[in-house]
């Protein structure tokens, strides 16, 4: 029987990256710019979706889009 000591277990927080740096190894910056370009198109209304598995950066990307559109980049 497998026995685990849960007192020493470490959990990784499920929080988005707060800053996409100049050294963007995951290429999130390119995705962010593409989303911003899409959102600035004059055709309205439209539906936008960002799909991916858990942990692939969806919240990070949307957070960065929001920061840049608010002028906080």
HELIX and SHEET records of a PDB file:
HELIX    1   1 UNK A   28  UNK A   39  1                                  12    
HELIX    2   2 UNK A   58  UNK A   69  1                                  12    
END                                                                             
